[in-house]
């Protein structure tokens, strides 16, 4: 027969952490403005620390009218998009595409990470492979204003997804199989 017992066990679980940032005002000056440059080069560096990097992504708004729904660094469209792409959820979150014929956008991906299937010219999400040696530098975003007269305001959102291990003490119920039981007979008076 078997009896139900409760045991304590320590298990390691992985928390999923999202780190994101949003810069709404990057200015691209025109070519004829000799006091400023018409080209911005933005390195995508991700500090790994004691966490396991499992994915990263970006979104670039090339027009002032393009925006992400960004309440704060934890509650935003870019985090929801990264969650959907990483866990293969069918939530149909699509980030806003952005095009501007006066701006040249080039993404130099210098990592060996794999881009997911949902991407556009101005946004993408990459999954990292834990077997590949990682550097903090993942990509370089180069944005150039081709206009002679107009200044453009660019928006940039970055997201990184980490796993962080922690120990948790859990109560587990399991059945213990016993071959023999000791029975005592108590007589009633």
Steps between C-alpha positions, in 0.01 A plus 500: 500500500609864489472806719509869408794695643617861456868571440689825459724537199712780362462555128667740263259699285573754228338842507457687171618860531439771242724807487398776262572863425341760275657818368246731336726779381799416288553785256636453149621830355493565123806462277541878461527557878878500541485549878353154564526162335223355285592145602453318832669173589343327802671195648264237645685386812329271750636460853460133591623499866380186685208431267469281191420707189245316285381772262521865397327733257450854376239733351583823316245770416620697198222762509367719779157338457637150576472402865489196723244456776739555791357532852835426667806280454307190614161561337544573129440364151863404447499273809173340388642445150817342646285274723294393198806429288694317770218278627329457157170643619224572248408843632555669162694795641654677205715805552445808288705503182675823417637626171656827397650549156736768637652272762737213437480229767758224528517233771840334534432181696837387633366216712422148385149521644196379305239752385138396550256487210300812591718794404504809281757752381474694827451226762612146580548256786794259529533177699840424643666160507659411833764284330651796314753721676332832568626855499314798640488665155211355297451745217559849373216717373603758241245770411581765239297805395512536121301825498679827434252713694286306749586389853335174609415370845565128544365270773693195616379213718723216619405183689698212646365178650682312774457182702605524862514190717380497859440235761151439634394275786191301404275259687445189291242232566591150399388150570729276696456132428525280807514125489411454865284692745516466872152464641408526863176371636350699781219340687201702609370443846 
